[in-house]
Amino acid sequence: MQCEKCNAPLDPKLTACPECGAPVPQNIEGFENTMEFQKELRSIVVNYGARAVMNKDRFIGLLSDHIPDYDKERRLLINMYRMGVLKILLEDKNREIAVMKAKSFMLGDLFLAENASEFVVACYTYLLGWPYESHLKVLPENEDGSEKKAEETRKRPVDINESVFTPRNAFRYRLSGNITIPDGYTKLEAFCFDKFGSLRTIKLPSTLLAIGEYAFSSCKRLRGLELPEGLKIIKQGAFSQCANLVVVKIPDGVLEIEDSTFSFCTSLEVIEIPPSVSSIGAEAFSGCEKLRKLYLPESIKFIDANAFSYCPNLTIYCIENSYVHKYCLATGIRFILVTSAEEYELD
């Protein structure tokens, strides 16, 4: 493999060319022709200039001309372009944050499958000349002919909308104190259990990938909650005003804690936030008056100014010089510097 910009030999395991810094092409799991798309997208920029990319009709026409085959992938790139994904990537000067926002938009708002969103990001970052390495990158074949993937044990992503649990499904549990949702469901629709006053505990299916907006809002008696390990999305206000909720462990894989997710959970004392989270939205923990200590990982690159409003007893544990550390200094929130999550746990 050679660099398209300077012709230097490339190691496919690298993210950028060591000579010129240009991105190294990569295939994404489930999209084994990603490198072909990356090459053609880059050729559009080289041959027609960056302005052609910013002109919607022009770019879509060029994309159809350059990639006449692979209808599924071409339609996916065109649809995401129309939905503004490329625009999102260009809106933030910090590339890491821009990529995070684009992925969060596709996964959380458009409910795109994880490998599909990775394909789009890999293509558009390559078009822009940004080095990017996907966790679903497929490495070239080994000598024995087998493909080595970045995560060999990862299962192929499931469509989030494959099996949706709706408010109509939830209605029969209206007066139940303890609920078990059977396996198979991949998404809880918005407002499913909103204002279920009798609900105390709920067992969620291991297959669950997404919890919709305000799905459990105002469940005043809800205390017992274990979020499944495969969960990827928790939408806005999902657990707002759950006054008896005490402990929540967010699974590794959730990218964002959206606006008002745990607002006015007045009994919340323990919340575990994994290193996959990169953003905390407006009033996400507002009014959590019993929340005393919280470790925020280095992965977090954005916290809204009001995310922890009305949390009078809160001390945030964070890494020195991290974004979280600077956020605490700017907002006046009490903080303690640690070197790792383990040090926080021993505190």
C-alpha positions in Angstrom: 0.0 0.0 0.0 1.3 3.5 -0.9 0.3 6.9 0.2 -1.9 8.6 -2.4 -0.3 12.0 -1.6 3.4 11.3 -1.4 3.7 7.7 -2.6 5.5 6.6 0.5 5.0 3.0 1.6 2.2 2.6 4.2 1.7 0.2 7.0 -2.0 -0.5 7.1 -1.8 -0.6 10.9 -1.0 3.1 10.9 -3.5 6.0 11.1 -1.5 8.5 9.1 1.4 8.5 6.6 4.7 9.0 8.6 6.0 11.1 5.7 3.2 13.6 4.9 0.6 13.0 7.6 -2.1 12.0 5.1 -4.8 9.5 6.4 -4.2 5.8 5.8 -7.2 4.2 4.0 -9.1 1.5 5.9 -11.9 -1.0 5.4 -14.8 -1.1 8.0 -16.4 -4.2 9.2 -19.4 -5.0 7.0 -18.1 -2.5 4.4 -15.2 -4.3 2.8 -15.1 -1.7 -0.1 -14.5 1.3 2.1 -11.1 2.0 0.7 -12.5 2.2 -2.8 -15.0 4.8 -1.6 -12.2 6.7 0.2 -10.1 6.8 -2.9 -12.9 8.0 -5.1 -14.0 10.6 -2.6 -10.5 12.0 -2.4 -10.2 12.1 -6.2 -13.3 14.3 -6.3 -11.6 16.9 -4.1 -8.3 16.6 -6.1 -10.0 16.9 -9.5 -12.8 19.3 -8.8 -11.8 21.2 -5.7 -13.3 21.6 -2.2 -16.1 23.8 -3.5 -17.5 20.9 -5.4 -18.0 19.0 -2.2 -19.9 21.9 -0.6 -22.3 22.2 -3.5 -25.0 19.6 -2.7 -26.2 18.9 -6.2 -22.7 18.9 -7.7 -21.3 16.6 -5.1 -24.1 14.1 -5.3 -23.8 14.0 -9.0 -20.0 13.5 -8.8 -20.5 10.8 -6.2 -22.9 8.9 -8.5 -20.5 9.3 -11.5 -17.4 8.1 -9.6 -19.1 5.2 -7.8 -21.7 3.8 -10.1 -21.7 0.4 -8.3 -22.4 -0.4 -4.7 -25.8 1.2 -4.5 -26.2 0.6 -0.7 -23.0 2.4 0.3 -23.5 5.2 -2.2 -27.1 5.9 -1.0 -25.8 5.8 2.6 -23.2 8.5 1.9 -25.7 10.6 0.0 -28.3 10.4 2.7 -25.9 11.2 5.4 -24.6 14.2 3.3 -28.2 15.4 3.0 -28.7 15.0 6.7 -25.8 17.3 7.4 -23.1 14.9 8.7 -20.3 16.5 6.6 -21.4 19.9 7.8 -21.3 18.7 11.4 -17.7 17.5 10.9 -16.7 21.0 9.6 -18.4 23.0 12.3 -15.9 22.3 15.1 -12.2 23.2 15.0 -11.4 20.3 17.3 -11.5 17.2 15.0 -12.0 14.8 17.9 -15.1 16.7 19.0 -16.4 17.0 15.5 -16.1 13.3 14.9 -17.8 12.6 18.2 -20.7 14.9 17.4 -21.2 13.3 13.9 -21.2 9.8 15.3 -23.5 10.8 18.1 -25.9 12.4 15.6 -26.0 9.3 13.4 -26.3 6.8 16.3 -28.5 8.8 18.5 -30.8 10.8 16.2 -30.8 8.8 13.0 -30.5 5.4 14.8 -27.9 4.3 12.2 -26.1 0.9 12.9 -22.7 1.3 14.5 -20.7 0.0 11.6 -22.7 2.1 9.1 -21.9 5.3 11.1 -18.2 4.2 11.2 -18.2 3.7 7.4 -19.6 7.3 6.9 -17.1 8.8 9.3 -14.2 6.9 7.7 -15.2 8.1 4.2 -15.8 11.7 5.1 -12.7 12.2 7.3 -10.6 10.7 4.4 -12.2 13.1 2.0 -11.2 16.0 4.3 -7.7 14.6 4.7 -8.1 13.9 8.4 -6.4 10.8 9.9 -9.0 8.6 11.7 -8.8 5.1 12.9 -12.1 3.2 13.5 -12.5 0.6 16.2 -14.2 -1.5 13.5 -11.2 -1.3 11.1 -10.5 -4.5 9.2 -6.8 -5.3 8.8 -5.5 -7.0 5.6 -5.5 -10.8 5.4 -2.8 -12.7 7.3 -0.7 -15.2 5.6 -3.2 -18.0 6.5 -5.9 -16.0 4.7 -7.9 -15.1 7.7 -9.0 -11.5 8.4 -7.9 -9.9 11.6 -10.3 -7.3 12.8 -9.7 -4.7 15.4 -12.1 -6.5 17.8 -12.3 -10.1 16.8 -14.9 -11.1 19.3 -17.2 -8.2 18.5 -20.6 -9.3 17.1 -21.9 -7.7 14.0 -24.0 -4.7 15.0 -27.8 -5.1 15.2 -30.2 -2.5 13.8 -31.5 -0.5 16.7 -35.0 -0.4 15.3 -35.1 -4.1 14.7 -37.6 -4.7 17.6 -39.2 -1.6 19.3 -40.9 -1.8 22.7 -43.7 0.9 22.4 -45.9 2.7 24.9 -48.7 0.4 23.8 -46.6 -2.6 24.9 -45.9 -0.9 28.2 -49.5 0.0 29.0 -50.3 -3.5 30.3 -47.7 -2.9 33.0 -49.2 0.4 34.1 -50.0 -0.8 37.7 -47.1 -3.2 38.1 -44.4 -2.6 40.7 -41.9 -5.0 39.2 -41.5 -5.4 35.5 -39.4 -7.7 33.3 -39.1 -6.9 29.6 -38.3 -10.1 27.6 -35.2 -10.4 25.5 -35.4 -9.5 21.8 -36.3 -5.9 22.1 -33.6 -3.5 20.9 -35.2 -0.1 21.6 -37.6 1.4 24.2 -39.6 4.0 22.4 -40.0 7.6 23.8 -42.3 8.0 26.9 -42.7 4.2 27.3 -43.0 4.3 31.1 -43.4 8.0 31.6 -45.2 8.7 34.9 -45.6 5.0 35.8 -46.2 5.8 39.5 -46.2 2.1 40.7 -42.9 1.1 39.1 -40.2 0.1 41.6 -37.9 -2.2 39.7 -37.5 -3.1 36.0 -35.3 -5.8 34.4 -34.3 -4.6 30.9 -33.5 -7.1 28.0 -29.9 -8.0 27.4 -30.6 -7.2 23.7 -31.5 -3.5 24.4 -29.5 -0.9 22.4 -31.4 2.3 22.9 -33.6 4.0 25.5 -35.9 6.7 24.0 -36.6 10.2 25.2 -38.3 10.5 28.6 -38.8 6.7 28.7 -38.8 6.6 32.5 -39.4 10.2 33.4 -41.3 10.9 36.6 -41.2 7.2 37.7 -41.2 8.5 41.3 -40.8 5.1 43.0 -38.2 3.6 40.6 -35.2 2.3 42.7 -33.9 -0.8 41.0 -32.3 -0.4 37.6 -29.5 -2.3 35.8 -28.7 -1.1 32.4 -27.6 -3.9 29.9 -24.0 -4.1 28.8 -24.9 -3.7 25.1 -26.7 -0.4 25.6 -25.5 2.4 23.2 -27.9 5.2 23.5 -29.8 6.9 26.3 -31.9 9.8 25.0 -32.8 13.1 26.5 -34.7 13.1 29.8 -34.8 9.3 29.9 -34.6 9.2 33.8 -35.6 12.7 34.7 -37.4 13.2 38.0 -37.0 9.6 39.1 -36.9 10.8 42.7 -36.0 7.4 44.3 -33.3 6.3 41.9 -30.1 5.9 44.0 -27.5 4.0 41.9 -26.9 3.9 38.1 -24.0 2.3 36.2 -23.8 3.5 32.6 -22.5 0.7 30.3 -19.2 1.2 28.4 -20.3 2.0 24.8 -22.7 4.9 25.6 -21.2 7.9 23.8 -23.2 10.8 25.3 -25.3 11.7 28.3 -27.9 13.9 26.8 -29.8 16.9 28.1 -31.8 16.4 31.3 -31.1 12.6 31.3 -30.9 12.4 35.2 -32.3 15.9 36.1 -33.9 16.1 39.5 -33.1 12.5 40.5 -33.0 13.9 44.0 -31.9 10.6 45.6 -29.1 9.8 43.1 -25.9 9.1 45.1 -23.8 7.0 42.8 -23.4 7.3 39.0 -20.7 5.4 37.1 -19.6 7.0 33.8 -17.5 4.9 31.4 -14.6 6.0 29.3 -16.8 5.8 26.1 -18.7 8.9 27.1 -17.4 12.1 25.5 -20.2 14.6 26.1 -22.6 15.6 28.9 -25.6 17.8 27.9 -27.5 20.7 29.5 -29.0 20.0 32.9 -28.0 16.3 32.6 -27.6 16.0 36.4 -29.3 19.3 37.4 -31.0 19.0 40.8 -29.3 15.8 41.9 -28.8 17.2 45.4 -27.5 14.0 47.0 -24.8 13.4 44.4 -21.6 13.9 46.4 -18.7 12.5 44.3 -18.3 11.7 40.7 -15.4 10.5 38.6 -15.3 11.9 35.0 -12.9 10.2 32.6 -10.5 11.9 30.2 -12.6 10.9 27.3 -15.1 13.7 28.0 -14.5 16.7 25.7 -17.7 18.7 26.3 -19.8 19.5 29.4 -22.7 22.0 29.2 -22.3 24.9 31.7 -25.5 23.9 33.5 -24.9 20.1 33.5 -24.5 20.0 37.3 -26.6 23.0 38.4 -28.3 22.6 41.8 -25.8 19.9 42.9 -24.6 21.7 46.1 -22.6 18.8 47.5 -20.9 17.6 44.4 -17.1 17.0 44.1 -15.8 15.9 40.7 -12.8 13.7 40.5 -10.7 14.2 37.4 -7.3 13.9 35.7 -5.0 17.0 35.9 -5.1 19.2 32.7 -8.0 17.2 31.3 -11.0 19.0 29.8 -13.0 18.1 32.9 -10.3 19.7 35.1 -10.5 22.9 33.1 -14.3 22.8 33.2 -14.3 22.6 37.0 -11.9 25.6 37.2 -14.0 27.6 34.8 -17.3 26.8 36.6 -16.2 26.8 40.2 -17.2 23.2 40.8 -15.2 21.5 43.6 -12.7 18.9 42.3 -10.1 16.5 43.4 -7.3 15.5 41.0 -6.6 11.8 40.6 -4.4 9.8 38.3 -6.9 7.1 37.5 -10.4 5.8 38.1 -9.0 3.2 40.5 -7.6 6.0 42.7 -11.1 7.5 42.9 -12.6 4.2 43.9 -10.1 3.8 46.7 -10.7 7.3 47.9 
